[in-house]
């Protein structure tokens, strides 16, 4: 059984099929790519898995648990985090504060249901919790080499650094699986290569990674398994070499050299 997978997952918007009965599998501690033309349903599939969209049919399983149509915050607490195609940083908060927000998902105060007990529990643990949140956030700032920006507002930072802040914030929730939606979009070649190296280092920490990306060199040099969507349907899956030589993928997305 795969670490994370979908079973005939389906989503329609006003009669338009965005994701059509897709079986998508992710093995533990791998880097899996999801590619396809614009409008192929890639981000919708991400949203179905991470709780931002509800499935019309089908299922999502994580570590053997049915997580279909759980709320996004519930899925995050289970160990699945993500970034977005368009940055969603809190631009009026500092970089450190952005990361601390991500870490709050691990606060024990969020997990107690009884209000009276919750109040006392949080009162006695708030200092420990705040220290944990701070040091965890600083750990990820250090991992990405962003310590000097901790008091900076993200909106004043270079775009490439903002991308790293969003990934760092997602990692503050200590996920087992990290979904990255077009992480290399808008980056220059130097930043792209640095990001590729960082993603490999994240995997070395035991974190499973799934990414959407249009930069084929980036995908082929990074991913172990690749899935290809076209018009919401899965048309191919396999290793980078298999995908590069798949006639359906070449016709639908990669293109031929003489073209």
N, C-alpha and C positions, 0 to 999 in steps of 0.2 A: 504493500500500500504506500502510495506517495505521501510525502510530508504535507503537502498542500495540493489540493486538486479541485477542479470543477467537474460536475457530472451533468452534461447536456444543459448547460446554463443558457438561458434565453432572455432577451430584453427587447421590447418593442417600444417605439415612441410614435404615437399617432398612426399606427399601421406600418411604419417603417421599421424593419428588423435591423437593430443595431448589433446584436449578438445572437447568432443562430445556432443553438444546440452545441455549444463549444465544450469540448473536453480538454482541459488545460492542466498540465501536471508540473509540479515543482518538487525536485528532490532536495533533501536537506544538505546545507552547506555547498550549494552550487550557485552559479550565476546564470540565470535564465533570461533570454531576450524575447521580446514580443515586438514584431515588426509588421509593416504593411503600409499601404497608401494612406493618405489623409482620409478620414471618414470611414476607415475600415472597422472601427469598433474597439480599438485598443484601449483607449482611456475608459470607455464604458465597461469593458471587462475588468479593468483595475477597480473601477468604482463598485462593481458588483461584489468583488472579493473583499474590498475594504469597507463596505457598509455605506457608501455614499449613494448607491442606487439599490432598489429592491428588484429581485429577479421575478420575472413573470412565470418562469418554469425552471426546473433544474435545481442543483444543489452546489454548495461550497463546503468542502471539508478541510479541516486543519488539525493535524495530529489525531486523526480519527474522529474528531468532533464535528458535528453538523453545525456550521456557523452561518448558514444561509439566512440572509435578511436580518442579521443582528445589527444593532446600531453601531455607528462608526466608533464611538468611544468604547463600546464593549469589545469590539474586535481589537482595538488598540491595546486594551488591558490584557487581552489574551496573548499578545506578543507579535502583532502585525502593525508596522508603521509605514508611512508613505510620505513622499513629497509630491508636488504638483507641477504641471506643465507651466503654469503661470505662478510666479512666486506669491506665497501667501504669508509673508512675514508681517509681524506687528511693527510697522515702520516708525511708530512713535515711542516704541520701547527700545531699550538698548539691546545689543547683541546678547549679553549675559541674561537679561530679563527674558528674551525670546526663548533661550535654551531652558531657563528655569520653568517656564510655562510647560514646555514639553516634559520635563521631569515630574511635574505635579501629578501626572497620571499614575505614578508609583507611590503617591502619598497614601499611607495606611488609613488616613482619615476618610478617604473616599470609599473604603471597603466595609465600614461598619454601618449597619442598618439602623440600630437603635439610637434614637436621637440623644437621650440623656447620656448613655454610655459614650456615644460619639463625642459629645461635648467635653466630658472629662478626659477621655482618651486623648483627644487632640490637644487639650490644655497641657497635659503632662508630657506630651511628645513633640510639641511644636518646635522646640529648640533643636532637638535631634533631627526632626524632619527637615527643617530649614537648612541645617548644616549639610545634610545628605544631598539635598537639592542643589545647594551651591557647589559642593565639591564634585558632584557628578557632572554638573554643567561645565565646570572648569576643566574636568578631565577631557571632555569632548572638544572644548575650545583648544586645548593643548594638542589633541590628536590631529586637528586640522590646521594647527599653527595660527590660530586666530586670537591668541591671548591679548595682543596689542589692541584689538578692536572691541574688547569686552564692554567698554563704556560708550562705544560709538553707536549711533543710530544706523540701522541697516540702509536706510535711504541715502545716506552719505557715503556708502561704500561702493567700490567697483562691483559691477554685476556678477563677475565670477566669484567674488568673495561672498556675495549675498546667497549664491547657490550653495556654497559650502555651509553657510549658517543654517539654511533650511534643512540640509542633510543632517547636520549636527543636532539640530533641534529634534528631528525624528529619532535619532539614535539615543537621545536622552531618555526616552521611554523604555530603553533596554529591550528592543525587539528581538525576536528570533528570526523574523522575516522583514526585509526592508524593500518596499516598492518605490522605484524611482521613475518618474514620468518625464522623459526627455531631459535627463540631467546635463547633457552636453550642449543643449540648444543655446545659442547665443554666445558660446565661448570661443575664444580664439584658439589656434592650434596648440599653443603652449599650455593654456589652461585646460584644454581637452586632454592632453597627455598627463597632466598632473592629476586630473580627476580620475582618469583610468587607473593610475597608480593607487590613488586613495581607495577606490572601490575594491581593488584587489586586497588592500590591507584590511578593509572592513570584513571581507570574506575570511581572511586569516584569523579573525577574532571569533569565527564560528557562526557568523550571521549569514543567513541565506538571502540572496539578492535577486530581485526580479526587476527588469527595466524595459521601458519603451524608449526607443531611440531611432532617429532617422540617419544618423551618421554610421554608415555601414562599416567603415574601417574600424570605428570604435566598437561596434557590436561584434564583428568577426574576431577581433583581437581580445575580446573580454569574455564573451559568453561561451558556456559549455554546451548549452542546448538552446535552440531558437524555435519559436512558434511564429507562424505567418498567418495573418488574417487578411481577408479581402471581402468587402461587402458583408462584414459580420460573420463570415464563415471561415473556419480553419481550413486552409488549403495545403499546409505542409508543417512538418515538425522534424527536427533532427539536429545533427551537429552542424557547425558552420560550414564545413565542406559539403555536406549533403544539401544544405539550403542553397549554397552558391551554385550548385549544379542541378537544381530542381527546375524543370522546364516550366511548371506552373508558376513558380516564384519569379523566375526570370521574366516571364510574359506579363505577370501582374504588377511586378514591383521593381525588380533589380534592373531590368532592361538588358538588351544585347549590346555588345561592344560596337558593332557597326551602326548602332543607332545613336 
